[in-house]
């Protein structure tokens, strides 16, 4: 990996735009999770639901790239960087593995451990590896040092998520191997955000980065689904047509929005701050969904959830403004 300089976070207007975008996609990811959950019930498998979601996302971003001139030029730049002199390393273009790993682990881990333990393990992996990704300059914005405020911020974010799901922690069993897989999935998502940002810089647009992400993720998930189907003798079940139940098909477009915004915003914010802002969005989104469309039998918005939102906001501010004090080099 090329040597990069330490950079302070941009505290100006762009940082606010990037930050708002990160929170919005965090909110949308909660909506996406609810949609994909319903989709999984329709098709009978979380993995197959992910294939459908990634497939619709891939189709959407492919159409956008074809129609937008900057997207077409960006694809040409990406192709040149893969085969030209001084080409970018192959790992730069494997961000889609992060999303595929997350979805695959979700299907394996959640049935055994429950959603709460899975969420805590994923967030722990996401925040821990975001620190590492920033330290070694995996993202396009250069290296950001590991500092005391940033380490504390990561810990506060994890504690906030633990608080938010504390009422559900007893509903699953602790499986160290499966929770390690969930931690690794969260770590992979952190790398996904960083490398997709690099592809966006190479392409001069976040659109080709999203296209590469969905091509890789869809291919991997399709292979996984194929292996599962070969093992149990089932076949892919398509959900109802978009004109019958359009909401079931919105998971892919939401995923496109997430990847495009992440590829654009991570350069200025860094992987850790972007990740923390998406956690803020997810917690806020969870509150909004619980108010607007509560799950039957759910207790609704709790004081713990509201406290977790405040903790995650505080953690983000601490990481954002505490990026210059060094703890380690």
C-alpha positions in Angstrom: 0.0 0.0 0.0 1.5 3.4 -0.9 2.6 5.6 1.9 0.1 8.4 2.7 0.2 11.4 5.0 -2.0 11.9 8.0 -4.9 14.2 7.3 -7.2 16.2 9.6 -10.9 15.8 9.0 -12.5 18.5 6.9 -14.7 20.5 9.3 -16.2 22.7 6.6 -19.4 22.6 4.5 -18.4 19.4 2.6 -18.0 17.6 6.0 -21.6 18.6 6.9 -22.9 17.4 3.5 -20.9 14.2 3.8 -22.1 13.7 7.4 -25.8 14.3 6.6 -25.5 11.8 3.7 -24.0 9.2 6.0 -26.8 9.6 8.5 -29.4 9.4 5.8 -28.1 6.2 4.3 -27.9 4.8 7.9 -31.6 5.5 8.3 -32.3 4.0 4.9 -30.3 0.8 5.8 -32.9 0.2 8.6 -35.7 0.5 6.0 -33.7 -1.8 3.7 -33.3 -4.4 6.5 -37.1 -4.4 7.1 -37.7 -4.8 3.4 -35.2 -7.6 2.9 -36.7 -9.3 6.0 -40.1 -9.4 4.3 -38.4 -10.4 1.0 -36.8 -13.4 2.8 -40.2 -14.5 4.1 -41.5 -14.4 0.5 -38.7 -16.3 -1.1 -38.0 -18.6 1.9 -34.3 -17.8 2.3 -32.2 -14.8 3.5 -29.5 -15.6 1.1 -31.8 -15.8 -1.9 -33.4 -12.5 -0.8 -29.9 -11.0 -0.8 -29.4 -12.3 -4.3 -32.6 -10.6 -5.5 -31.7 -7.4 -3.6 -28.2 -7.3 -5.0 -29.5 -8.2 -8.5 -31.9 -5.3 -8.6 -29.2 -3.0 -7.3 -26.8 -4.2 -10.0 -29.4 -3.7 -12.7 -30.2 -0.2 -11.4 -26.6 1.0 -11.1 -25.7 -0.5 -14.5 -28.5 1.5 -16.2 -27.4 4.7 -14.4 -23.8 4.2 -15.4 -24.8 3.7 -19.1 -27.0 6.8 -19.1 -24.6 9.2 -17.2 -21.5 10.4 -19.1 -19.3 10.6 -16.0 -20.2 7.0 -15.2 -19.2 5.8 -18.6 -15.9 7.7 -18.4 -15.3 6.4 -14.9 -15.7 2.8 -16.0 -13.1 3.4 -18.7 -10.7 4.8 -16.1 -11.3 1.8 -13.9 -10.6 -0.6 -16.8 -7.4 1.3 -17.6 -6.3 1.1 -14.0 -6.7 -2.6 -14.0 -4.5 -3.2 -17.0 -2.4 -0.1 -17.5 1.1 0.7 -16.2 1.1 1.5 -12.4 -2.3 -0.2 -12.1 -4.2 -0.3 -8.9 -3.9 -3.5 -6.8 -6.7 -6.0 -7.3 -7.9 -5.8 -3.7 -9.0 -2.2 -4.4 -11.9 -3.5 -6.4 -13.2 -6.2 -4.0 -15.4 -4.0 -1.9 -18.4 -6.0 -2.8 -17.1 -8.9 -0.7 -17.9 -6.8 2.4 -21.6 -6.6 1.6 -21.7 -10.3 0.5 -19.9 -11.4 3.7 -22.3 -9.4 5.9 -25.4 -10.9 4.2 -24.0 -14.4 4.2 -23.1 -14.1 7.9 -26.5 -12.7 8.8 -28.2 -15.8 7.4 -25.8 -18.1 9.4 -25.5 -16.2 12.7 -28.8 -14.6 13.4 -30.9 -17.9 13.7 -28.5 -19.2 16.3 -27.5 -16.1 18.3 -30.4 -13.7 17.7 -30.4 -10.2 16.1 -29.0 -8.4 19.2 -25.8 -10.4 19.7 -25.2 -10.4 15.9 -25.7 -6.6 15.8 -23.2 -6.0 18.7 -20.6 -8.2 17.1 -21.0 -6.5 13.7 -20.7 -3.0 15.2 -17.7 -4.1 17.2 -16.0 -5.4 14.1 -17.0 -2.3 12.1 -15.7 0.2 14.6 -12.5 -1.7 15.4 -11.5 -2.2 11.8 -12.5 1.3 10.9 -9.7 2.5 13.2 -7.3 0.1 11.5 -8.5 1.1 8.0 -7.9 4.8 8.8 -4.6 4.1 10.4 -3.2 2.4 7.3 -4.9 4.6 4.7 -7.2 2.0 3.2 -9.6 4.7 2.3 -8.9 7.4 -0.3 -8.4 10.3 2.2 -4.9 9.3 3.5 -3.9 8.0 6.9 -5.7 9.1 10.1 -3.8 8.4 13.3 -5.1 6.2 16.1 -5.8 8.7 18.9 -7.3 8.4 22.4 -10.5 10.3 21.5 -11.0 8.0 18.5 -10.5 4.8 20.4 -12.9 6.1 23.2 -15.4 7.1 20.5 -15.4 3.6 19.0 -15.9 2.1 22.5 -18.8 4.5 23.2 -20.4 3.6 19.9 -20.3 -0.1 20.7 -21.6 0.5 24.3 -24.5 2.5 22.8 -25.5 -0.3 20.5 -25.2 -2.8 23.5 -27.6 -0.5 25.4 -30.0 -0.2 22.5 -30.4 -4.0 22.2 -29.9 -4.8 25.9 -33.5 -6.0 26.2 -33.0 -8.6 23.6 -29.5 -10.0 24.5 -31.0 -12.9 26.5 -33.0 -14.1 23.5 -30.1 -15.9 21.7 -27.3 -18.2 22.6 -23.6 -17.3 22.7 -21.8 -19.1 20.0 -18.2 -17.8 20.0 -17.4 -19.1 16.5 -20.5 -17.6 14.9 -20.0 -14.3 16.8 -16.5 -14.2 15.5 -17.9 -14.6 12.0 -20.2 -11.6 12.7 -17.3 -9.6 14.0 -15.4 -10.4 10.8 -18.4 -9.4 8.7 -18.4 -6.0 10.4 -14.7 -5.6 9.8 -15.2 -6.5 6.1 -17.9 -3.7 5.8 -15.3 -1.2 7.1 -12.9 -2.3 4.4 -15.7 -2.1 1.8 -16.3 1.5 2.6 -12.6 2.4 2.3 -11.8 0.5 -0.9 -15.0 1.7 -2.7 -13.9 5.2 -1.9 -10.6 4.5 -3.6 -12.4 3.2 -6.7 -14.5 6.4 -6.7 -11.3 8.5 -6.8 -9.8 6.3 -9.6 -13.0 6.7 -11.6 -13.6 10.3 -10.8 -17.2 9.4 -9.9 -18.8 7.2 -7.2 -21.1 5.5 -9.8 -18.4 3.1 -11.2 -17.4 2.3 -7.6 -21.0 1.2 -6.9 -21.1 -0.8 -10.1 -17.9 -2.7 -9.2 -19.3 -3.3 -5.7 -22.5 -4.8 -7.0 -20.9 -6.9 -9.6 -18.6 -8.5 -7.1 -21.2 -8.8 -4.3 -23.9 -10.3 -6.6 -21.5 -12.8 -8.1 -20.4 -14.0 -4.7 -23.9 -14.3 -3.3 -25.1 -16.1 -6.5 -22.4 -18.7 -6.0 -23.3 -19.1 -2.3 -27.0 -19.5 -3.1 -26.1 -22.0 -5.8 -24.1 -24.1 -3.4 -26.9 -24.0 -0.8 -29.5 -25.0 -3.4 -27.3 -27.8 -4.7 -27.1 -29.1 -1.1 -30.7 -29.0 -0.2 -32.3 -29.6 -3.7 -34.2 -26.3 -3.7 -34.4 -23.6 -6.4 -34.5 -19.9 -6.4 -38.0 -18.5 -5.7 -38.7 -15.1 -7.1 -40.8 -12.7 -5.1 -44.1 -11.2 -6.4 -43.7 -8.9 -9.4 -42.7 -5.3 -8.8 -46.1 -4.0 -9.9 -47.8 -6.3 -7.3 -45.6 -5.5 -4.3 -43.2 -2.7 -5.3 -41.8 -2.2 -1.8 -40.2 -5.7 -1.8 -38.0 -4.5 -4.7 -36.6 -1.4 -3.1 -33.8 -3.1 -1.1 -31.5 -3.0 -4.1 -32.0 0.7 -4.9 -31.4 1.6 -1.3 -28.2 -0.4 -1.4 -27.1 1.6 -4.4 -27.7 4.9 -2.5 -25.7 3.6 0.4 -22.7 2.6 -1.7 -22.7 5.7 -3.8 -22.9 8.0 -0.8 -20.2 6.0 1.1 -17.9 6.1 -1.9 -18.3 9.9 -2.1 -18.2 10.8 1.6 -15.6 8.5 3.0 -12.7 10.4 1.5 -13.4 13.5 3.6 -14.8 11.9 6.7 -12.5 8.9 7.0 -13.8 5.3 7.5 -14.4 5.6 11.3 -16.4 8.8 11.3 -18.4 7.6 8.3 -19.1 4.3 10.1 -20.1 6.1 13.3 -22.5 8.4 11.4 -24.2 5.4 9.8 -24.6 3.9 13.2 -26.3 7.1 14.3 -28.5 6.9 11.3 -29.4 3.2 12.0 -30.4 4.0 15.6 -32.4 7.0 14.5 -33.9 5.0 11.7 -34.9 2.3 14.2 -36.7 4.9 16.3 -38.5 6.2 13.3 -39.5 2.8 12.0 -40.7 1.8 15.5 -42.9 4.9 15.6 -44.2 4.8 12.0 -44.4 1.0 11.3 -43.9 -0.9 14.6 -43.4 -4.6 14.6 -46.5 -6.4 16.2 -45.7 -7.2 19.8 -42.7 -4.9 19.9 -42.4 -2.7 22.9 -41.7 0.4 20.8 -39.2 3.2 21.5 -37.5 2.8 24.8 -35.4 5.1 27.0 -32.4 2.8 26.3 -32.8 3.4 22.6 -32.9 7.2 22.9 -29.9 7.1 25.2 -28.0 5.0 22.7 -28.8 7.6 20.0 -27.3 10.3 22.2 -24.2 8.1 22.9 -23.6 7.4 19.2 -23.9 11.1 18.4 -21.4 12.0 21.2 -19.1 9.3 19.9 -19.2 10.7 16.4 -18.4 14.2 17.6 -15.5 12.9 19.7 -14.0 11.0 16.8 -14.6 13.9 14.4 -12.9 16.5 16.4 -10.3 14.3 18.1 -8.5 13.0 15.0 -5.2 14.9 15.6 -4.0 13.7 19.0 -1.8 10.7 18.4 -1.9 7.5 20.5 0.1 5.3 18.1 1.9 5.5 14.8 
